[in-house]
Amino acid sequence: MMQDRKEYRKNFNASGQLYVSGEILDFKCYDVSVNGLLAEIIPGSLLVDISDFEALLRENGSAEIYVKKLMLTGEVDIAWAKQDDGKIMLGLEFIDVMYNVDKMWRKRQYYRSNKNFVGYLIADDKKIDFKGINISMDGLAVKITVSDEDNILKPGYVVKLMVNNLDIKGLGKIIWMESLDEQSCIVGLRYLAIE
């Protein structure tokens, strides 16, 4: 016999953080299910009132989440936003989450998804192919083969980027580089402008 969906939800009081539209918002969680959770958002500096969240939903409802009590982090979709007694309430649906990740969240501040993707950077009109290592809402880490001509790449450098199979293109800034050997390195990029 099918039960009402609400019967699968458990009352659960916890705090957490949501990374959305470039800022980290604190929230209080009231109930949780295997599919998502109900959260009361504490307004930030960019997302201040319900109209900001409604506008966000019209553009892109993707966000990253961390719930300390569950040691859970990952990608969520903001399913709905409403105002209730002056509080901003969000319905969050889990997309890709991991458990037991308390240390990772503190180190990175947001979730990174390991996905297979390829693309290229353009630096000073030179095309440099890459293989993706991981990707987040804030940026990506890629592996490139380096040559003497690629020595222009360094932290702070702005490059054009194209991720072929994820339909991402725009500008990125090199935040860090880690040499693997004489011919390859990992490059950490933060998005500056994405189409």
Secondary structure, DSSP 8 states (H G I E B T S, - for coil): ----GGGG-EEEEEEEEEEETTEEEEEEEEEE-SSEEEEEE---SSS-SHHHHHHHHHH--EEEEEEGGGTEEEEEEEEEEEEETTEEEEEEEEEEEEES-HHHHHHHSS--B----EEEEEETTEEEEEEEEEE-SSEEEEEEE--GGGGG--TT-EEEEEEGGGTEEEEEEEEEEEE-SSSEEEEEEEEEEE-
